[in-house]
């Protein structure tokens, strides 16, 4: 049995003249907690959309637990929370959770739902309210609750900390740790390097659709020494800019 959960091989994607992804090669092990990092527009969401077959790559291959990402079975054992999470406003919170789980052939008990809601500081009584009455932060917690109630072994989260207050972020980190310790694979995108350093055993940095770094967070710190992982990230990005600068001048 393969130890690889997700594999990107020479993946490229263009939108007109813009290269959103350029020959991306990434391997993510089963049971790992892996982060995608990069400035806005670096290609993180495009890469996840290609993984989930919301977009088709122009070139290259993506395999999810051994299956081509274009095949339905590649998504059978994963749970996904998008960056711009927007639940149907007319549904009640509990109805939305039940609907999402049913799409994956799952169902949560009341006890489990109460447990996950409590872990996210989401009042169970709020599940009886229409989603339109929830704040942005509460709606985000609702989406996270649905994701973590799923028992799928691959969890993909696009900017899951967005809209959460510090307490909720700490609680989400606890949930991610639990899934990681249970042997599930977690892949998430983030700008929060404190969260990445605490949670992840793998990190990929994208810039202008290219992979600048792929390895362990500690390896980034040793390659680009700095006082924090965030500063190491900035040094990594800056080193790429400085490397490209003479080429840009040469073409003037």
Secondary structure by P-SEA (a helix, b strand, c coil): cccccbbbcbbbbbccccccccbbbbbbccccbbbbbbcccccaaaaaaaaaccccccbbbbbccccccccccccccbbbbcccccccccccaaaaaaaaaaaacccccaaaaaaaaaaacccccccccccccccaaaaaaaaaaaaaaccccbbbbccccccccaaaaaaaaaaaaaaaaabbbbbbccccaaaaaacccbbbbbccccccccccaaaaaaacccccaaaaaaaaaaaaaaaaaaaaaaac
